[in-house]
């Protein structure tokens, strides 16, 4: 008796599931069922805020070194988070000059490359420069105190500190999978 009732119940559930109209799928207010699966376009020049994950310095990094950043503020479009806080992004050192003798400070130039959003890379643009403090006054005192040996006094290395904030911009329109609604 039990197996007959279970079979009847299963058949009723299956037929009820097949009768659900496609317009009964829940979608956000004002959206169509096609909007739920359609990609969303992230427009060129959309600002993105980043935080440097670990220090980049002329003491240890050369041109071509890639460094990690994280998205610091969510990027939203029409109430949808398209790039969440914490998404990984990458930058690259373009030029790195170490500090030199006679108190010359180092200099560093870096650029943003892209954000990793799932399997998609979102190209971003933006640059950051840093200069190490020169030690001109200290060098002059070194020359007075030590003679010509004071000329070997070095300036400071340039660095982009961990936790430093940078802003970049999306380089081109790009389609992203439609995300879930952002928390209000």
QUIBEL-V389793 format. One record per residue. N is the residue number from 1. RES is the residue in one small letter. SS is DSSP state (~ for helix, > for strand, _ for the rest). PHI is phi in degrees with one decimal (* if undefined). BURIAL is 1 if it has 16 or more other ideal C-beta (glycine too) atoms within 10 Angstrom, else 0. Layout:
N_RES_SS_PHI_BURIAL + N_RES_SS_PHI_BURIAL
//
This chain:
1_x___*_0 + 2_x_~_-62.9_0 + 3_x_~_-68.3_0 + 4_x_~_-70.4_0 + 5_x_~_-65.1_0 + 6_x_~_-65.1_0 + 7_x_~_-66.3_0 + 8_x_~_-65.9_0 + 9_x_~_-63.3_0 + 10_x_~_-63.7_0 + 11_x_~_-65.8_0 + 12_x_~_-64.9_0 + 13_x_~_-64.4_0 + 14_x_~_-64.3_0 + 15_x_~_-69.1_0 + 16_x_~_-68.0_0 + 17_x_~_-66.6_0 + 18_x_~_-74.8_0 + 19_x___-90.5_0 + 20_x___-71.0_0 + 21_x___-68.8_0 + 22_x_~_-67.1_0 + 23_x_~_-78.7_0 + 24_x_~_-84.8_0 + 25_x___-67.1_0 + 26_x___-76.0_0 + 27_x___-131.5_0 + 28_x___-59.2_0 + 29_x___-58.0_0 + 30_x___84.0_0 + 31_x___-106.6_0 + 32_x___-99.4_0 + 33_x___-63.6_0 + 34_x___-67.8_0 + 35_x___-64.9_0 + 36_x___-65.5_0 + 37_x___-114.1_0 + 38_x___-68.6_0 + 39_x___-67.6_0 + 40_x_>_-112.5_0 + 41_x_>_-98.4_0 + 42_x_>_-90.8_1 + 43_x___-81.6_0 + 44_x___-55.9_0 + 45_x___70.7_0 + 46_x___-67.4_1 + 47_x_>_-73.4_0 + 48_x_>_-133.1_1 + 49_x_>_-102.4_0 + 50_x_>_-123.1_1 + 51_x_>_-127.9_1 + 52_x_>_-71.5_1 + 53_x___-80.6_0 + 54_x___-138.3_0 + 55_x___-58.5_0 + 56_x_>_-117.9_1 + 57_x_>_-139.1_1 + 58_x___-69.5_1 + 59_x___-68.5_0 + 60_x___-124.3_0 + 61_x___-121.4_1 + 62_x___-116.4_0 + 63_x___-56.0_0 + 64_x___97.5_0 + 65_x___-66.3_0 + 66_x_>_-98.5_0 + 67_x_>_-131.7_1 + 68_x_>_-93.7_0 + 69_x_>_-129.0_1 + 70_x_>_-132.9_0 + 71_x_>_-67.8_1 + 72_x___-95.7_1 + 73_x___-134.2_0 + 74_x___-66.5_1 + 75_x_>_-101.9_1 + 76_x_>_-120.6_0 + 77_x_>_-135.2_1 + 78_x___51.6_0 + 79_x___80.9_0 + 80_x_>_-105.0_1 + 81_x_>_-79.8_1 + 82_x_>_-97.2_1 + 83_x_>_-136.9_1 + 84_x___-81.6_0 + 85_x___-60.4_0 + 86_x___94.6_0 + 87_x___-59.9_1 + 88_x_>_-79.2_0 + 89_x_>_-133.7_1 + 90_x_>_-130.9_0 + 91_x_>_-128.7_1 + 92_x_>_-141.3_0 + 93_x_>_-76.0_1 + 94_x_>_-88.8_0 + 95_x_>_-148.6_0 + 96_x_>_-139.7_1 + 97_x_>_-115.1_1 + 98_x___-68.1_1 + 99_x___-64.3_1 + 100_x___-125.5_0 + 101_x___-67.1_0 + 102_x___60.5_1 + 103_x___75.7_1 + 104_x___-73.4_1 + 105_x___-79.1_1 + 106_x___-79.0_1 + 107_x_>_-140.6_1 + 108_x_>_-142.2_1 + 109_x_>_-130.3_1 + 110_x_>_-134.8_1 + 111_x_>_-132.4_0 + 112_x_>_-82.9_1 + 113_x_>_-111.6_1 + 114_x_>_-162.1_1 + 115_x_>_-109.8_1 + 116_x_>_-91.1_0 + 117_x_>_-121.6_1 + 118_x___67.4_0 + 119_x___-97.4_0 + 120_x_>_-103.0_0 + 121_x_>_-102.2_0 + 122_x_>_-98.9_1 + 123_x_>_-68.8_0 + 124_x_>_-129.3_1 + 125_x_>_-123.6_0 + 126_x___154.4_1 + 127_x_>_-130.6_0 + 128_x_>_-143.9_1 + 129_x_>_-124.5_0 + 130_x_>_-141.8_1 + 131_x_>_-127.6_1 + 132_x___-79.7_1 + 133_x___-67.4_0 + 134_x___-81.9_1 + 135_x___-115.7_1 + 136_x_~_-57.9_0 + 137_x_~_-65.0_0 + 138_x_~_-65.8_0 + 139_x_~_-66.3_1 + 140_x_~_-60.6_0 + 141_x_~_-65.6_0 + 142_x_~_-64.0_1 + 143_x_~_-66.0_0 + 144_x_~_-63.5_0 + 145_x_~_-82.7_0 + 146_x_~_-113.2_0 + 147_x_~_73.0_0 + 148_x_~_-59.5_0 + 149_x_~_-63.9_0 + 150_x_~_-65.0_1 + 151_x_~_-70.8_0 + 152_x_~_-86.0_0 + 153_x___-65.8_1 + 154_x___-97.8_1 + 155_x___-82.1_1 + 156_x___-92.3_1 + 157_x___-72.5_1 + 158_x___-83.6_1 + 159_x_>_-152.6_1 + 160_x_>_-106.8_1 + 161_x___-77.0_0 + 162_x___-59.7_0 + 163_x___91.7_0 + 164_x___-66.3_0 + 165_x_>_-97.5_0 + 166_x_>_-134.4_1 + 167_x_>_-121.3_0 + 168_x_>_-129.4_1 + 169_x_>_-135.0_0 + 170_x_>_-61.6_1 + 171_x___-78.9_1 + 172_x___-152.2_0 + 173_x___-59.4_0 + 174_x_>_-144.9_1 + 175_x_>_-87.3_0 + 176_x_>_-121.5_1 + 177_x___-59.9_0 + 178_x___-67.9_0 + 179_x___-85.4_1 + 180_x___-78.8_0 + 181_x_>_-63.5_0 + 182_x___-73.4_0 + 183_x___-70.2_0 + 184_x___-90.1_0
//
